[in-house]
Amino acid sequence: MALLNILFHALHLTIILSSLFLFLFEQLVGVHLILQAVILSSWVVIGPLINKPGVCLLTEVHKKLGLNKNEEPPHSYIVFLVQKLGYKGKDYKKIDIITFAVFGVCTVISLVRFVF
């Protein structure tokens, strides 16, 4: 189970880093847009279907499997990372807004690169 927990963390980090930087590589802009569409679908389609708008499906599966027993279940994976980096506040809404804003900026840049 510990190995599966590590795998979920690695998958999350890979998705986050890919979302942030994959558009920088011209040949991967299309892949980046697909990734952004999958992430957005999780937030605005799957999330509301399970009564949790804005939820990351991967985070929910991670929580449901109980793989992170030694860790407090995060509000979101980004909140979990920020807390691990030392953030002591409880302003999760602010972190969500920043997350959505950065996601939006990366998506717009990717769309512009894809079109032009």
N, C-alpha and C positions, 0 to 999 in steps of 0.2 A: 504493500500500500504506500509506503514511503516513496518508492520509485514512481508510482503513478502520480503522487502529489507533485514530485519534482517535474514530471512530464507536463502536468497541467500548468505549472508556473512557467516552464520553458515555452510552452505553446502560447500562453498569454503574452509573455515578453516578446516573442517573435512577431505576433500579430501587432502589438503596440509599436514596436520599432519599424515594422514594415509599413504600417499606416503613416508613421511620421517621416520616413525617408525613402521609400521605394520609388516615389515619383521623381526622385533626383536622377534616376537612371532611365534614359530615354527609351530603351528597349523594353522596360518594365512598366511603363505608364499605364498600359492597358490592364495589366495584372493588378496594379494599384487601384484602378477604378473598380475592378471586380471586387477586390477586398473591401473597399469603402462601401460598395453596395451591400455586401454581406453584413458588414458591421451595422450599417444604417438599418437594414432589414431586421436585425436582432433588436435594435433599439425601438423602432417604430411599428413593427409588424408583430414579431414574436412576443416582445415584451407586453404589449397591451392584450394579446391573446391569453397570456398567463396572469393577467392582472398586475403586471409590474412594468409600466412604460419606462423606457430607457435602460432596461436591464440587458446585461451581457449574458447570452445563453451559456457561454463557456463558464462564466463565474457561477451561474446557477447550478450547472451540472457538478462543478467542483464542490460547491456547498452541499448539494444533495447526496453526493457520494461520501461525504464526511471525511474527505482526505486531509483536510487541514485542521485536525483535532487540536493541535497545539496553538492554533492561531484563532483569534476572534474572527468570526465571519465578517468580511468587509461589506460595507455599503455598496462598493464597487471595487473592481480590481485596482483602478487608479488610486482610489482612497487608500486601499491596502498598501500600495507602493509608496505613496506619499507618507503614510504613517511609518512605514519601515525606514524611510529616509529621515525621520525625526519630527514630522509634523505632529503637534500635540493638540491642535484645535479640533473642533467638532463641526466646522462649517462645511459640511459635505456638499451643500447646494452650490457654494462658490467653486469647489473643485469640479463639480459636474459642469458648471457653466464654462469654466476654462477648458475642460476636456472637449465639450461640444464645439467651442470656438476654434480650438486648434484642429480638431477633426474637420470642421468646415473649411478652414483656410487651406489645409492640405488637399482637400477634395477639389476646391476651386483651382488651386495651382495645377493639380493633376489634369483637370478638365481642360484648362487653357493649354497645357503642354500637349495634350492629346489632340486637340483641335488644330493647333498651330504647329 
